[in-house]
Amino acid sequence: MNDILKAVSDCMNTSQNINISALALCTNVFAANRLIDSTDNLANDRVYIFSGMNDPLVLQGHVLLFNQ
């Protein structure tokens, strides 16, 4: 989200502040501007997201949030 304060607060402290719709919109804009590969490349693919149970920086709840 191009904001270090957001990273160290929302992303590392609480999962309820993460706006998944905004992240999806940014991803689609980046893909449309060819800054990243098309998200069509992910269609029907499995994506694995791992987290450590004892990670002091990124809460495990964030990974659970994205696996829904």
N, CA and C atoms as a LAMMPS dump frame, in Angstrom:
ITEM: TIMESTEP
0
ITEM: NUMBER OF ATOMS
204
ITEM: BOX BOUNDS ff ff ff
-5.0000000000000000e+02 5.0000000000000000e+02
-5.0000000000000000e+02 5.0000000000000000e+02
-5.0000000000000000e+02 5.0000000000000000e+02
ITEM: ATOMS id mol type element x y z
1 1 1 N 0.827 -1.207 0
2 1 2 C 0 0 0
3 1 3 C 0.863 1.259 0
4 2 1 N 2.175 1.076 -0.155
5 2 2 C 3.101 2.202 -0.28
6 2 3 C 3.09 3.125 0.943
7 3 1 N 2.925 2.531 2.131
8 3 2 C 2.878 3.327 3.349
9 3 3 C 3.505 2.517 4.482
10 4 1 N 4.688 2.894 4.908
11 4 2 C 5.396 2.136 5.937
12 4 3 C 4.638 2.139 7.254
13 5 1 N 3.973 3.225 7.582
14 5 2 C 3.208 3.264 8.83
15 5 3 C 2.043 2.276 8.794
16 6 1 N 1.413 2.145 7.63
17 6 2 C 0.338 1.175 7.479
18 6 3 C 0.888 -0.237 7.638
19 7 1 N 2.068 -0.475 7.1
20 7 2 C 2.675 -1.807 7.185
21 7 3 C 2.963 -2.193 8.627
22 8 1 N 3.535 -1.284 9.394
23 8 2 C 3.904 -1.63 10.763
24 8 3 C 2.738 -1.553 11.733
25 9 1 N 1.623 -1.003 11.313
26 9 2 C 0.468 -0.975 12.207
27 9 3 C -0.567 -1.998 11.758
28 10 1 N -1.256 -1.739 10.671
29 10 2 C -2.342 -2.616 10.218
30 10 3 C -1.857 -4.018 9.889
31 11 1 N -0.815 -4.126 9.113
32 11 2 C -0.381 -5.433 8.623
33 11 3 C 0.308 -6.272 9.684
34 12 1 N 0.861 -5.652 10.692
35 12 2 C 1.595 -6.42 11.692
36 12 3 C 0.858 -6.546 13.017
37 13 1 N -0.184 -5.778 13.218
38 13 2 C -0.842 -5.796 14.518
39 13 3 C -2.243 -6.41 14.513
40 14 1 N -3.08 -5.989 13.587
41 14 2 C -4.455 -6.495 13.595
42 14 3 C -4.891 -6.843 12.193
43 15 1 N -5.573 -7.958 12.042
44 15 2 C -6.019 -8.372 10.713
45 15 3 C -7.311 -7.681 10.304
46 16 1 N -8.089 -7.138 11.238
47 16 2 C -9.359 -6.533 10.856
48 16 3 C -9.204 -5.216 10.109
49 17 1 N -8.018 -4.607 10.149
50 17 2 C -7.809 -3.351 9.437
51 17 3 C -7.359 -3.545 8
52 18 1 N -7.136 -4.769 7.575
53 18 2 C -6.67 -5.026 6.22
54 18 3 C -7.859 -4.988 5.268
55 19 1 N -7.793 -4.099 4.291
56 19 2 C -8.865 -3.927 3.313
57 19 3 C -8.535 -4.781 2.085
58 20 1 N -9.095 -5.98 2.047
59 20 2 C -8.79 -6.909 0.966
60 20 3 C -9.274 -6.369 -0.373
61 21 1 N -10.403 -5.691 -0.389
62 21 2 C -10.905 -5.109 -1.643
63 21 3 C -9.923 -4.094 -2.207
64 22 1 N -9.338 -3.284 -1.34
65 22 2 C -8.356 -2.287 -1.79
66 22 3 C -7.1 -2.974 -2.329
67 23 1 N -6.674 -4.052 -1.668
68 23 2 C -5.508 -4.789 -2.148
69 23 3 C -5.785 -5.412 -3.521
70 24 1 N -6.983 -5.962 -3.7
71 24 2 C -7.354 -6.549 -4.986
72 24 3 C -7.389 -5.477 -6.069
73 25 1 N -7.933 -4.307 -5.739
74 25 2 C -7.989 -3.206 -6.709
75 25 3 C -6.577 -2.777 -7.115
76 26 1 N -5.682 -2.618 -6.142
77 26 2 C -4.29 -2.247 -6.451
78 26 3 C -3.636 -3.292 -7.339
79 27 1 N -3.878 -4.55 -7.025
80 27 2 C -3.308 -5.632 -7.821
81 27 3 C -3.797 -5.558 -9.26
82 28 1 N -5.085 -5.33 -9.445
83 28 2 C -5.642 -5.238 -10.795
84 28 3 C -5.127 -4.016 -11.551
85 29 1 N -4.94 -2.915 -10.848
86 29 2 C -4.393 -1.707 -11.487
87 29 3 C -2.948 -1.956 -11.91
88 30 1 N -2.16 -2.576 -11.035
89 30 2 C -0.775 -2.894 -11.389
90 30 3 C -0.715 -3.819 -12.593
91 31 1 N -1.602 -4.805 -12.624
92 31 2 C -1.628 -5.746 -13.753
93 31 3 C -2.044 -5.028 -15.037
94 32 1 N -3.033 -4.147 -14.946
95 32 2 C -3.497 -3.414 -16.125
96 32 3 C -2.401 -2.512 -16.686
97 33 1 N -1.546 -2.02 -15.792
98 33 2 C -0.439 -1.155 -16.219
99 33 3 C 0.844 -1.94 -16.501
100 34 1 N 0.714 -3.258 -16.525
101 34 2 C 1.804 -4.177 -16.835
102 34 3 C 3.005 -4.025 -15.891
103 35 1 N 2.695 -3.647 -14.654
104 35 2 C 3.732 -3.565 -13.633
105 35 3 C 3.953 -4.927 -12.977
106 36 1 N 2.94 -5.774 -13.058
107 36 2 C 3.027 -7.16 -12.595
108 36 3 C 2.33 -8.027 -13.64
109 37 1 N 2.528 -9.33 -13.548
110 37 2 C 1.847 -10.248 -14.467
111 37 3 C 0.343 -10.201 -14.251
112 38 1 N -0.383 -10.598 -15.275
113 38 2 C -1.835 -10.639 -15.198
114 38 3 C -2.284 -11.622 -14.124
115 39 1 N -3.318 -11.251 -13.405
116 39 2 C -3.871 -12.162 -12.398
117 39 3 C -4.571 -13.351 -13.051
118 40 1 N -4.812 -13.283 -14.356
119 40 2 C -5.382 -14.432 -15.067
120 40 3 C -4.469 -15.645 -14.964
121 41 1 N -3.174 -15.382 -14.759
122 41 2 C -2.216 -16.477 -14.618
123 41 3 C -2.448 -17.294 -13.35
124 42 1 N -3.242 -16.759 -12.423
125 42 2 C -3.54 -17.471 -11.183
126 42 3 C -4.821 -18.291 -11.261
127 43 1 N -5.584 -18.114 -12.324
128 43 2 C -6.861 -18.815 -12.451
129 43 3 C -6.655 -20.319 -12.318
130 44 1 N -7.447 -20.92 -11.474
131 44 2 C -7.433 -22.363 -11.235
132 44 3 C -6.12 -22.872 -10.649
133 45 1 N -5.288 -21.981 -10.141
134 45 2 C -4.045 -22.382 -9.492
135 45 3 C -4.207 -22.3 -7.98
136 46 1 N -3.51 -23.154 -7.3
137 46 2 C -3.476 -23.078 -5.844
138 46 3 C -2.385 -22.096 -5.438
139 47 1 N -2.677 -21.327 -4.421
140 47 2 C -1.708 -20.394 -3.866
141 47 3 C -1.518 -20.768 -2.405
142 48 1 N -0.287 -20.998 -2.021
143 48 2 C 0.017 -21.382 -0.651
144 48 3 C 0.618 -20.198 0.086
145 49 1 N 0.078 -19.914 1.244
146 49 2 C 0.581 -18.835 2.087
147 49 3 C 0.927 -19.451 3.435
148 50 1 N 2.166 -19.29 3.847
149 50 2 C 2.632 -19.889 5.086
150 50 3 C 2.957 -18.804 6.108
151 51 1 N 2.803 -19.156 7.354
152 51 2 C 3.222 -18.258 8.423
153 51 3 C 3.771 -19.088 9.574
154 52 1 N 4.623 -18.472 10.356
155 52 2 C 5.165 -19.148 11.52
156 52 3 C 4.303 -18.9 12.737
157 53 1 N 4.086 -19.925 13.519
158 53 2 C 3.26 -19.787 14.715
159 53 3 C 3.882 -18.833 15.723
160 54 1 N 5.196 -18.687 15.688
161 54 2 C 5.89 -17.829 16.647
162 54 3 C 6.48 -16.581 15.999
163 55 1 N 5.972 -16.207 14.833
164 55 2 C 6.473 -15.01 14.143
165 55 3 C 6.048 -13.773 14.944
166 56 1 N 6.999 -13.01 15.462
167 56 2 C 6.628 -11.844 16.266
168 56 3 C 6.229 -10.621 15.438
169 57 1 N 6.424 -10.659 14.124
170 57 2 C 6.155 -9.49 13.292
171 57 3 C 4.833 -9.554 12.547
172 58 1 N 4.568 -10.675 11.9
173 58 2 C 3.335 -10.801 11.117
174 58 3 C 2.455 -11.829 11.801
175 59 1 N 1.301 -11.394 12.27
176 59 2 C 0.415 -12.279 13.008
177 59 3 C -0.134 -13.389 12.127
178 60 1 N -0.273 -14.566 12.695
179 60 2 C -0.769 -15.708 11.94
180 60 3 C -2.201 -15.468 11.443
181 61 1 N -2.958 -14.651 12.149
182 61 2 C -4.319 -14.352 11.74
183 61 3 C -4.415 -13.743 10.353
184 62 1 N -3.351 -13.058 9.902
185 62 2 C -3.355 -12.486 8.559
186 62 3 C -3.404 -13.569 7.51
187 63 1 N -2.678 -14.627 7.724
188 63 2 C -2.668 -15.732 6.774
189 63 3 C -4.023 -16.418 6.766
190 64 1 N -4.608 -16.599 7.912
191 64 2 C -5.927 -17.222 8.008
192 64 3 C -6.963 -16.355 7.298
193 65 1 N -6.828 -15.049 7.393
194 65 2 C -7.741 -14.124 6.737
195 65 3 C -7.725 -14.302 5.232
196 66 1 N -6.542 -14.479 4.657
197 66 2 C -6.42 -14.602 3.207
198 66 3 C -6.751 -16.004 2.696
199 67 1 N -6.859 -16.976 3.572
200 67 2 C -7.19 -18.335 3.16
201 67 3 C -8.693 -18.58 3.122
202 68 1 N -9.477 -17.58 3.4
203 68 2 C -10.933 -17.767 3.418
204 68 3 C -11.517 -17.707 2.033
